[in-house]
Amino acid sequence: MKKTAKELFEAAFSNERDPRSAEYKAGVLAALKFYLGEAATVGPCPYPLGSAQQDAWLAGTNEGHDRGRPYRYKWHPVSGQSRRV
């Protein structure tokens, strides 16, 4: 059964773990949506350059990349570009 970005996101944050900011969680979800073909890109980051919110969002995208890589497409259904698997 195909997983959605929201399902993977909820699984990641349903376990007991250190609290994360809303910006961090938004970054995780953005990267997951990209890897599961629900968005054409991960960004752009919605927070100002050099802000703590940007740092948190970018850190969240790192976790999202790690969690999303096993689900990536050979052919991205939104952007239409082939991607290395």
C-alpha positions as CSV (number, residue, x, y, z in Angstrom):
1,M,0.0,0.0,0.0
2,K,1.3,3.4,-1.0
3,K,2.1,5.7,2.0
4,T,1.3,9.4,1.9
5,A,3.6,12.2,3.2
6,K,1.1,12.9,6.0
7,E,1.1,9.2,7.1
8,L,4.9,9.1,7.3
9,F,4.9,12.5,9.1
10,E,2.4,11.4,11.7
11,A,4.4,8.1,12.2
12,A,7.6,10.1,12.7
13,F,6.0,12.4,15.4
14,S,3.7,9.9,17.1
15,N,6.5,8.2,19.0
16,E,8.0,9.6,22.1
17,R,10.9,11.8,21.1
18,D,12.3,15.2,21.8
19,P,9.9,18.1,21.1
20,R,10.4,19.9,17.8
21,S,9.2,23.3,16.6
22,A,6.4,23.9,14.1
23,E,9.1,25.2,11.7
24,Y,11.1,22.0,12.0
25,K,8.0,19.9,11.5
26,A,7.0,21.9,8.4
27,G,10.5,21.2,6.9
28,V,10.1,17.5,7.5
29,L,6.7,17.5,5.8
30,A,7.9,19.6,2.9
31,A,10.7,17.0,2.1
32,L,8.4,14.1,2.6
33,K,5.9,15.6,0.1
34,F,8.6,15.9,-2.4
35,Y,9.9,12.3,-2.1
36,L,6.4,10.9,-2.3
37,G,5.5,12.9,-5.4
38,E,3.1,15.2,-3.7
39,A,5.1,18.4,-4.5
40,A,7.5,19.3,-7.3
41,T,10.1,20.8,-5.0
42,V,11.0,20.9,-1.3
43,G,11.2,24.7,-1.1
44,P,11.5,27.6,-1.1
45,C,11.9,28.0,2.6
46,P,9.0,30.2,3.8
47,Y,11.2,31.9,6.5
48,P,13.6,34.8,6.3
49,L,17.3,34.1,5.5
50,G,19.4,33.9,8.7
51,S,16.5,33.4,11.0
52,A,16.1,30.8,13.7
53,Q,13.0,29.7,11.9
54,Q,14.9,29.1,8.7
55,D,17.5,27.1,10.6
56,A,14.8,24.9,12.1
57,W,13.0,24.4,8.8
58,L,16.2,23.4,7.0
59,A,17.1,21.0,9.8
60,G,13.6,19.5,9.4
61,T,14.1,19.0,5.7
62,N,17.2,17.0,6.5
63,E,15.1,14.6,8.6
64,G,12.5,14.6,5.9
65,H,15.1,13.6,3.3
66,D,16.3,10.8,5.4
67,R,12.8,9.5,6.0
68,G,11.6,10.0,2.4
69,R,14.5,8.5,0.4
70,P,13.2,4.9,0.6
71,Y,10.0,6.1,-1.0
72,R,11.3,8.2,-3.9
73,Y,10.0,7.8,-7.5
74,K,12.1,7.0,-10.5
75,W,9.8,9.3,-12.4
76,H,8.5,12.2,-10.3
77,P,4.7,12.5,-11.0
78,V,4.4,16.2,-10.3
79,S,7.5,17.7,-12.0
80,G,7.6,15.0,-14.7
81,Q,11.4,14.8,-14.4
82,S,13.2,11.5,-14.0
83,R,15.3,11.2,-10.9
84,R,18.1,9.0,-9.8
85,V,17.1,6.2,-7.4
